Structures are given as C-alpha cells and as structure tokens.
Amino acid sequence: MSPKTWSISDLAKEFDITPRTLRYYEDHGILSPERVGMQRIYHPRDRTRLKLALRGKRMGFTLSDIRSLIDMYDGPGSTQLQLQQYQNVLDHYRQKLENQLKDLQQTLAEIEVQQQHCTQQLEQRNSN
C-alpha cells in the first residue's frame, strides 16, 4: 500500500472501529473504496469522509444528516451556503441536546427529592 491509501484493517485500527463499521458506511454511500479483486482500497477522500462521519456520530447526528453534510462538500456550491447549512444542523442538534440536558436535570432533581423522602422514612423507622 502506498502512503496515500489504506486497507480496511488500516482504517479500522486507526479509528478504533470494526471493519463492519466501514462496510456499513460503504453500504450507505458515505465511503466508496476502490476495489482490487476482493480487497478494498481507501483513498484520502474516504479517510476524510470517515473522519467526518464519526465526528457527526459522536455529535448525535443522524446518518442522513451525516451523509447530507458530507455530500455537500463534494458537490458544487459556495462555501457560505455550506457553512450556513452546517450552522443550521449544528443549531438543531444543540437545541436537541439542551432539551435533553434540561430533561435530565429535572429527572435528577426528582430523584434527589425521592431519595431524601426515602432517607427520612428510613430514619423515622430506625428511631422507632
């Protein structure tokens, strides 16, 4: 392999993922490795797309959003339009995460109240 290409096992090791994950992204059109017989050969474009897909996954993006954002950079278009679309997606996911955080904080507060109630009940029963 030349330094500008990677095998499936090379990329899997580098990104600490399974070869199955790489095939999954290939099946969904995010990666398109060259085929030499049965071997997949990944080029810098594939590596970059994988890196972006994994970042999107960590940020909670859907597969369709990940693909849309990655494909946006392959097609024609102005950088400003691309950045605006990316900003809109980021805003959407930020709001979603903030709502989830608010729900989690509320749930934690409710748990705290219930734990205090249980502690009081246990103390009352132990003192009798």
C-alpha atoms as an extended CHARMM CRD file, in Angstrom:
* protein
*
       128  EXT
         1         1  MET       CA              0.0000000000        0.0000000000        0.0000000000  PROA      1               0.0000000000
         2         2  SER       CA              1.2330000000        3.4650000000       -0.7860000000  PROA      2               0.0000000000
         3         3  PRO       CA              1.1130000000        6.0970000000        1.9680000000  PROA      3               0.0000000000
         4         4  LYS       CA             -1.9300000000        7.6690000000        0.2890000000  PROA      4               0.0000000000
         5         5  THR       CA             -4.1240000000        4.5560000000        0.5330000000  PROA      5               0.0000000000
         6         6  TRP       CA             -5.3380000000        2.3530000000        3.3640000000  PROA      6               0.0000000000
         7         7  SER       CA             -6.7120000000       -1.1520000000        3.6770000000  PROA      7               0.0000000000
         8         8  ILE       CA             -9.8970000000       -1.8530000000        5.6080000000  PROA      8               0.0000000000
         9         9  SER       CA             -7.8560000000       -3.0970000000        8.5590000000  PROA      9               0.0000000000
        10        10  ASP       CA             -5.6120000000        0.0060000000        8.4460000000  PROA      10              0.0000000000
        11        11  LEU       CA             -8.5750000000        2.3690000000        8.7760000000  PROA      11              0.0000000000
        12        12  ALA       CA            -10.3170000000        0.1850000000       11.3140000000  PROA      12              0.0000000000
        13        13  LYS       CA             -7.2230000000        0.2360000000       13.5370000000  PROA      13              0.0000000000
        14        14  GLU       CA             -6.5840000000        3.9450000000       13.0500000000  PROA      14              0.0000000000
        15        15  PHE       CA            -10.1150000000        4.9420000000       14.0490000000  PROA      15              0.0000000000
        16        16  ASP       CA            -10.6500000000        2.1250000000       16.5680000000  PROA      16              0.0000000000
        17        17  ILE       CA            -13.6980000000        0.7830000000       14.7500000000  PROA      17              0.0000000000
        18        18  THR       CA            -14.5600000000       -2.5590000000       13.2260000000  PROA      18              0.0000000000
        19        19  PRO       CA            -14.2880000000       -3.4380000000        9.5450000000  PROA      19              0.0000000000
        20        20  ARG       CA            -18.0380000000       -3.9880000000        9.7350000000  PROA      20              0.0000000000
        21        21  THR       CA            -18.4790000000       -0.2880000000       10.5620000000  PROA      21              0.0000000000
        22        22  LEU       CA            -16.5060000000        0.6270000000        7.4600000000  PROA      22              0.0000000000
        23        23  ARG       CA            -18.6670000000       -1.6700000000        5.3330000000  PROA      23              0.0000000000
        24        24  TYR       CA            -21.7780000000       -0.1150000000        6.9190000000  PROA      24              0.0000000000
        25        25  TYR       CA            -20.6580000000        3.3730000000        5.8690000000  PROA      25              0.0000000000
        26        26  GLU       CA            -19.8610000000        1.9990000000        2.4290000000  PROA      26              0.0000000000
        27        27  ASP       CA            -23.3460000000        0.4670000000        2.1650000000  PROA      27              0.0000000000
        28        28  HSD       CA            -24.8250000000        3.8810000000        2.9850000000  PROA      28              0.0000000000
        29        29  GLY       CA            -22.7860000000        5.7360000000        0.3770000000  PROA      29              0.0000000000
        30        30  ILE       CA            -20.5030000000        7.5960000000        2.7450000000  PROA      30              0.0000000000
        31        31  LEU       CA            -17.3950000000        5.6580000000        1.7110000000  PROA      31              0.0000000000
        32        32  SER       CA            -16.5720000000        4.3840000000       -1.7550000000  PROA      32              0.0000000000
        33        33  PRO       CA            -13.3020000000        2.4740000000       -1.6650000000  PROA      33              0.0000000000
        34        34  GLU       CA            -11.6200000000        1.2590000000       -4.7940000000  PROA      34              0.0000000000
        35        35  ARG       CA            -11.9000000000       -2.4870000000       -5.3290000000  PROA      35              0.0000000000
        36        36  VAL       CA             -8.9380000000       -4.5760000000       -6.4080000000  PROA      36              0.0000000000
        37        37  GLY       CA            -10.2880000000       -8.0870000000       -6.5210000000  PROA      37              0.0000000000
        38        38  MET       CA            -11.8000000000       -8.6940000000       -3.0920000000  PROA      38              0.0000000000
        39        39  GLN       CA             -9.6690000000       -6.0210000000       -1.4060000000  PROA      39              0.0000000000
        40        40  ARG       CA            -10.9620000000       -2.5600000000       -0.5690000000  PROA      40              0.0000000000
        41        41  ILE       CA             -8.5110000000        0.3000000000       -1.0090000000  PROA      41              0.0000000000
        42        42  TYR       CA             -9.3950000000        3.5360000000        0.7380000000  PROA      42              0.0000000000
        43        43  HSD       CA             -8.1080000000        6.8640000000       -0.5490000000  PROA      43              0.0000000000
        44        44  PRO       CA             -7.6860000000       10.1720000000        1.3130000000  PROA      44              0.0000000000
        45        45  ARG       CA            -11.2350000000       11.1920000000        0.3400000000  PROA      45              0.0000000000
        46        46  ASP       CA            -12.6240000000        8.0770000000        2.0530000000  PROA      46              0.0000000000
        47        47  ARG       CA            -10.4930000000        8.6830000000        5.1370000000  PROA      47              0.0000000000
        48        48  THR       CA            -11.7180000000       12.2790000000        5.3970000000  PROA      48              0.0000000000
        49        49  ARG       CA            -15.3440000000       11.2450000000        4.8990000000  PROA      49              0.0000000000
        50        50  LEU       CA            -14.9470000000        8.5670000000        7.5820000000  PROA      50              0.0000000000
        51        51  LYS       CA            -13.4490000000       11.0720000000        9.9930000000  PROA      51              0.0000000000
        52        52  LEU       CA            -16.3650000000       13.4570000000        9.3820000000  PROA      52              0.0000000000
        53        53  ALA       CA            -18.9240000000       10.6490000000        9.7020000000  PROA      53              0.0000000000
        54        54  LEU       CA            -17.5050000000        9.5240000000       13.0340000000  PROA      54              0.0000000000
        55        55  ARG       CA            -17.4490000000       13.1190000000       14.2850000000  PROA      55              0.0000000000
        56        56  GLY       CA            -21.0860000000       13.5260000000       13.2470000000  PROA      56              0.0000000000
        57        57  LYS       CA            -21.9760000000       10.2960000000       15.0270000000  PROA      57              0.0000000000
        58        58  ARG       CA            -20.2890000000       11.4900000000       18.2370000000  PROA      58              0.0000000000
        59        59  MET       CA            -22.2930000000       14.7100000000       17.9830000000  PROA      59              0.0000000000
        60        60  GLY       CA            -25.5390000000       12.7370000000       17.6980000000  PROA      60              0.0000000000
        61        61  PHE       CA            -26.2790000000       13.4220000000       14.0310000000  PROA      61              0.0000000000
        62        62  THR       CA            -28.4930000000       11.0250000000       12.1190000000  PROA      62              0.0000000000
        63        63  LEU       CA            -26.9610000000        9.0250000000        9.3050000000  PROA      63              0.0000000000
        64        64  SER       CA            -28.9370000000       11.0230000000        6.7390000000  PROA      64              0.0000000000
        65        65  ASP       CA            -27.6760000000       14.3150000000        8.2120000000  PROA      65              0.0000000000
        66        66  ILE       CA            -24.1140000000       12.9960000000        8.1950000000  PROA      66              0.0000000000
        67        67  ARG       CA            -24.3860000000       11.9270000000        4.5860000000  PROA      67              0.0000000000
        68        68  SER       CA            -26.0370000000       15.1740000000        3.5400000000  PROA      68              0.0000000000
        69        69  LEU       CA            -23.3420000000       17.2790000000        5.1750000000  PROA      69              0.0000000000
        70        70  ILE       CA            -20.5110000000       15.2090000000        3.7530000000  PROA      70              0.0000000000
        71        71  ASP       CA            -22.0420000000       15.1250000000        0.2680000000  PROA      71              0.0000000000
        72        72  MET       CA            -22.4800000000       18.8910000000        0.4010000000  PROA      72              0.0000000000
        73        73  TYR       CA            -18.7060000000       19.2870000000        0.2880000000  PROA      73              0.0000000000
        74        74  ASP       CA            -18.3820000000       17.0280000000       -2.7610000000  PROA      74              0.0000000000
        75        75  GLY       CA            -20.8490000000       18.9550000000       -4.8750000000  PROA      75              0.0000000000
        76        76  PRO       CA            -20.7510000000       22.4240000000       -6.3190000000  PROA      76              0.0000000000
        77        77  GLY       CA            -21.7320000000       25.2760000000       -4.0930000000  PROA      77              0.0000000000
        78        78  SER       CA            -20.4880000000       28.2970000000       -2.2860000000  PROA      78              0.0000000000
        79        79  THR       CA            -18.6080000000       27.9590000000        0.9480000000  PROA      79              0.0000000000
        80        80  GLN       CA            -21.0280000000       30.4280000000        2.5320000000  PROA      80              0.0000000000
        81        81  LEU       CA            -24.0360000000       28.2470000000        1.6820000000  PROA      81              0.0000000000
        82        82  GLN       CA            -22.2750000000       25.1620000000        3.0090000000  PROA      82              0.0000000000
        83        83  LEU       CA            -21.3880000000       26.8990000000        6.2530000000  PROA      83              0.0000000000
        84        84  GLN       CA            -24.9350000000       28.1890000000        6.6700000000  PROA      84              0.0000000000
        85        85  GLN       CA            -26.3550000000       24.7030000000        6.1980000000  PROA      85              0.0000000000
        86        86  TYR       CA            -23.8430000000       23.2620000000        8.6520000000  PROA      86              0.0000000000
        87        87  GLN       CA            -24.6830000000       26.0390000000       11.1290000000  PROA      87              0.0000000000
        88        88  ASN       CA            -28.3790000000       25.1530000000       10.8390000000  PROA      88              0.0000000000
        89        89  VAL       CA            -27.6840000000       21.4850000000       11.5330000000  PROA      89              0.0000000000
        90        90  LEU       CA            -25.4860000000       22.4000000000       14.4950000000  PROA      90              0.0000000000
        91        91  ASP       CA            -28.2030000000       24.6980000000       15.8630000000  PROA      91              0.0000000000
        92        92  HSD       CA            -30.7670000000       21.9020000000       15.5550000000  PROA      92              0.0000000000
        93        93  TYR       CA            -28.6140000000       19.3820000000       17.4150000000  PROA      93              0.0000000000
        94        94  ARG       CA            -27.5310000000       21.9090000000       20.0130000000  PROA      94              0.0000000000
        95        95  GLN       CA            -31.1740000000       22.6760000000       20.8070000000  PROA      95              0.0000000000
        96        96  LYS       CA            -31.9520000000       18.9610000000       20.9440000000  PROA      96              0.0000000000
        97        97  LEU       CA            -29.0860000000       18.3290000000       23.3810000000  PROA      97              0.0000000000
        98        98  GLU       CA            -30.0060000000       21.3330000000       25.5190000000  PROA      98              0.0000000000
        99        99  ASN       CA            -33.5640000000       19.9920000000       25.7800000000  PROA      99              0.0000000000
       100       100  GLN       CA            -32.2350000000       16.5680000000       26.7550000000  PROA      100             0.0000000000
       101       101  LEU       CA            -29.9630000000       18.1730000000       29.3490000000  PROA      101             0.0000000000
       102       102  LYS       CA            -32.9080000000       20.1000000000       30.7920000000  PROA      102             0.0000000000
       103       103  ASP       CA            -34.9410000000       16.8780000000       30.9870000000  PROA      103             0.0000000000
       104       104  LEU       CA            -32.0360000000       15.0670000000       32.6610000000  PROA      104             0.0000000000
       105       105  GLN       CA            -31.5660000000       17.8530000000       35.1980000000  PROA      105             0.0000000000
       106       106  GLN       CA            -35.2680000000       17.7660000000       36.0220000000  PROA      106             0.0000000000
       107       107  THR       CA            -35.1820000000       13.9860000000       36.4050000000  PROA      107             0.0000000000
       108       108  LEU       CA            -32.1240000000       14.2030000000       38.6590000000  PROA      108             0.0000000000
       109       109  ALA       CA            -33.8850000000       16.7860000000       40.8140000000  PROA      109             0.0000000000
       110       110  GLU       CA            -36.9110000000       14.4810000000       41.1240000000  PROA      110             0.0000000000
       111       111  ILE       CA            -34.6480000000       11.5770000000       42.0740000000  PROA      111             0.0000000000
       112       112  GLU       CA            -32.9890000000       13.7430000000       44.7350000000  PROA      112             0.0000000000
       113       113  VAL       CA            -36.3900000000       14.5640000000       46.2450000000  PROA      113             0.0000000000
       114       114  GLN       CA            -37.3620000000       10.8940000000       46.2890000000  PROA      114             0.0000000000
       115       115  GLN       CA            -34.0230000000        9.8970000000       47.8420000000  PROA      115             0.0000000000
       116       116  GLN       CA            -34.4810000000       12.4950000000       50.5860000000  PROA      116             0.0000000000
       117       117  HSD       CA            -38.0030000000       11.1980000000       51.1860000000  PROA      117             0.0000000000
       118       118  CYS       CA            -36.7000000000        7.6150000000       51.4620000000  PROA      118             0.0000000000
       119       119  THR       CA            -33.9160000000        8.6990000000       53.8180000000  PROA      119             0.0000000000
       120       120  GLN       CA            -36.4270000000       10.4690000000       56.0690000000  PROA      120             0.0000000000
       121       121  GLN       CA            -38.7080000000        7.4220000000       56.1030000000  PROA      121             0.0000000000
       122       122  LEU       CA            -35.7960000000        5.1170000000       56.9560000000  PROA      122             0.0000000000
       123       123  GLU       CA            -34.6110000000        7.4280000000       59.7450000000  PROA      123             0.0000000000
       124       124  GLN       CA            -38.1110000000        7.5840000000       61.2210000000  PROA      124             0.0000000000
       125       125  ARG       CA            -38.4360000000        3.8040000000       61.1590000000  PROA      125             0.0000000000
       126       126  ASN       CA            -34.9920000000        3.2900000000       62.6810000000  PROA      126             0.0000000000
       127       127  SER       CA            -35.7350000000        5.6890000000       65.5260000000  PROA      127             0.0000000000
       128       128  ASN       CA            -38.9290000000        3.8230000000       66.4940000000  PROA      128             0.0000000000
